[in-house]
Amino acid sequence: MIGAYDRLMRVLCVYPSFPKTYWGAELSLALTGKQSMLPPLGLLTVAALLPPSWPVRLADLNLRPLDPADLEWRRSSSSREC
């Protein structure tokens, strides 16, 4: 399997949004000035374990909706730009 990671593989990590609930902390975010309670550490850990030559993007749906440009970036493989 020498050279198995030579092919460009773009990785789009999508962190799902949490539903608004009574027990959630959405209302306290305004008091702290933050947009999210916790960073997506699980996805970031997975991204760190990938080969360094693979470009990675993270889409946190708790902060903004999924951008179609991110999906297009994932589909295209002609550019090595992250």
QUIJONOR-V313185 format. One record per backbone hydrogen bond with DSSP energy under -0.5 kcal/mol. NH is the residue of the N-H (numbers start at 1). CO is the residue of the C=O. Records with the same first field share a line. If there is no record, write none. Layout:
NH = CO, CO
This chain:
4 = 1
6 = 3
11 = 55
12 = 10
13 = 11, 57
14 = 12
15 = 13, 59
16 = 14
24 = 21
29 = 25, 26
30 = 26
31 = 27
32 = 28
33 = 29
34 = 29
41 = 39
44 = 40
45 = 41
46 = 42
47 = 43
48 = 44
49 = 45, 46
50 = 46, 47
54 = 51
55 = 53
57 = 11
59 = 13
60 = 58
61 = 15, 59
63 = 60
64 = 60
70 = 67
71 = 67
72 = 68
73 = 69
74 = 70
75 = 71
76 = 72
